[in-house]
Amino acid sequence: MTCFPVPGFQYTNGQLHAEGVALADIAASVGTPTYVYTTAGLTAAWQAYEDAFAGQDVTICYALKANSNLAVIRTLAKLGAGGDVVSVGEMRRALAAGTPADKIVFSGVGKTRDELVAALQAGIHQINVESLPELDALSAVAVELGLTAPVAIRINPDVDAETHGKINTGRKEDKFGIDFAHAGEAYARAMALPGIDPVGIAVHIGSQLLKTTPFRKAFDKLAGLVRDLKAHGVPLSRIDLGGGLGVPYKHEDSAPDYHAYAKAIAETVGDLGCHVTLEPGRSLVAAAGLLLTRTIFVKDGLHRRFLIVDAAMNDLIRPAMYEAWHTIVPVAQPAADAVLADADIVGPVCETGDTFARLRPMPPVAPGELLAFLTAGAYGAAMSSTYNSRPLVAEVLVTGDRFDVVRRRPSFEDSLAFEAMPDWLSP
Ligand SMILES: *Cc1c(COP(=O)(O)O)cnc(C)c1O
């Protein structure tokens, strides 16, 4: 059994390592469950974009929602990434991590007035507006503050991203963006409203796309619209193509073709005279992270072998939420001739949905043994919760042979600190 090839993680002397650090050492010092990210993995993912877009002038704004740990954001910002944020909390994180304000794009269907105020005051690069009411609200706020909002209008291109239903965002029945047919009206309104500078147009069709055909379809439609809008006097100078490039989660999946993606962009929107922004999230962080967990019990049921681990759906919700698949490997390298037998890998939370894998061929695993869930750097820790009163999962970043805790595990006292007993219940 070999480790699924993700840059930054490999077996050395029979032990799975994150770069030069043995995962067993991290578990001994930080405990489990813990997310472990490698700088090498983040850098490799960034480099894949740099290589594919060499010669094309694009700005890459990392979509923070995939992993909003400050150290991860800063690692990417130091490589040159801007930020795509979907809440004022993410905007503040991006700024706190050192992302320049003029490289921050604010997306999302439901920005509150306070969020619009904060975005304008921070002087970010662009606000991606998703509805006419939002356009009106933003105009009012901008006028009040005496500022001008650089706006891109997000268009729903009605293209099926051919991905999981919960992460398909560019069909006409999805909640995102302004209908293609209403684009003209939206820009007319944007041009008439005070405090609004309609500089751009945006799309984002979905997540975990392994093929580039849906992208090409959407970008092609968008290019036609841009030509049309420009012909009607809309001064568009920026195109934001969103994120969505997928990652292989299984051995047999192949990675999307970055060069085909870059080529699709060059061939569809390359000659419009607009600056291109991309908003990748998952593809920059997924492979750079794993979730380290310890086996609590091995239960041999009548019909199943259960590996009960100390990570649960509150730490990694993707399998429960999207039927997602993670490669799961032992930290101690199994013998080459280890016999594989099916096992269900489950967490301790009281939900049947707290199941990471069913009938997964696994080598023998002993209670107490460490396992690693690979390709867990995206939508893992960022979606974690404290369900079942489990503390938020810890996070570690590795570089070379060093590691540091980049989010500590809260203590029980920390967890209680936000709660208070009302007077009438106090003793
Ligand atoms: C989620 C999201 C992204 C990032 O998507 P990935 O699939 O993680 O690359 C980019 N832009 C917008 C508007 C998003 O909502």
The ligand as a Tripos MOL2 file, in Angstrom:
@<TRIPOS>MOLECULE
LIG
   15    15     1     0     0
SMALL
NO_CHARGES

@<TRIPOS>ATOM
      1 C1        -16.3220   29.0320   -3.2070 C.3       1 LIG1
      2 C2        -15.9740   30.0970   -4.1540 C.ar      1 LIG1
      3 C3        -14.7320   30.1070   -4.7850 C.ar      1 LIG1
      4 C4        -13.7120   29.0040   -4.6000 C.3       1 LIG1
      5 O1        -14.1440   27.7860   -5.1130 O.3       1 LIG1
      6 P1        -13.1390   26.5410   -5.1600 P.3       1 LIG1
      7 O2        -13.9390   25.4600   -5.7410 O.co2     1 LIG1
      8 O3        -12.7350   26.2640   -3.7620 O.co2     1 LIG1
      9 O4        -11.9900   26.9280   -6.0150 O.co2     1 LIG1
     10 C5        -14.4460   31.1580   -5.6190 C.ar      1 LIG1
     11 N1        -15.3230   32.1550   -5.8320 N.ar      1 LIG1
     12 C6        -16.5270   32.1870   -5.2440 C.ar      1 LIG1
     13 C7        -17.4330   33.3110   -5.5180 C.3       1 LIG1
     14 C8        -16.8980   31.1670   -4.3830 C.ar      1 LIG1
     15 O5        -18.0960   31.1790   -3.8110 O.3       1 LIG1
@<TRIPOS>BOND
     1     1     2 1
     2     2     3 ar
     3     2    14 ar
     4     3     4 1
     5     3    10 ar
     6     4     5 1
     7     5     6 1
     8     6     7 2
     9     6     8 1
    10     6     9 1
    11    10    11 ar
    12    11    12 ar
    13    12    13 1
    14    12    14 ar
    15    14    15 1
@<TRIPOS>SUBSTRUCTURE
     1 LIG1         1 GROUP 0 **** ****
